[in-house]
């Protein structure tokens, strides 16, 4: 039987592994992009971020805009 400390270690390791495998979206909405960039949606709209055929902003474009700030 596992001790309480061993259970905590197993749970912590499991949570870390799950967070590391968290899926990344391929595209986000303008509002989500604004939140990621910590700016208002109106300001995000002025950045003229590229859109895909569904009107969503590719995740990589948001990351590039964030790195440029």
N, C-alpha and C positions, 0 to 999 in steps of 0.2 A: 504494500500500500504506500502511496506517495504522501510525503509530509506536506504541510500547508505551504512551505517555502518552495518545494519542488513543483507544486501545482501552479504557483504564481509564475515560476520561471517558464513552465510549459505554456501557460496562457500568454505571457509576454512575448515569447518567441513566435507563437502562432499569430498573434496580432501583428507583429512586425512583418511577418511573411505575407499576410493578407494585404496589408497596406502597400507593400512593395509591388504586389501584382495588381493593384487597383487599375482598372482600365482607364485609358485617356480617351476623351471624345475626339472624333475625327474633325468635328466642326461644332461651333457654338453660335448662339444667337448674339445679336448686338448688345443686348442687356448683359448677358454673361461675359462677353468680351470686355465691356466697360467695367464690370466688377473685377475681372482679373487684372485690368490695367489700373484700377483704383481711380477711375475718372467717371464723369457723368455720361449717360448714353448719348447726349447731344454732342459732347466733345469727341466721343468715339466715332460718331457718324462723320465728323469732320476729318477724321484721319483717312477716310477713303480706303478702308481695309478691303481686300479682295473678297469676293463672294463666290460660292459655288453655284451650281444650277438650282439648288434648293433655296438659295438666298442666305445660306449660313456662311459664317466666317471660318475658314480653315484654322484649326488649332495652332498650326505652325506659324500662321500669319500673326496670331495674337502673341505668341511667344517672341517672335521677331520684333514686334512693336514694343513689347515689354523690355526686351534687351536694349532697344534703341533709346529708351527713356533715360 
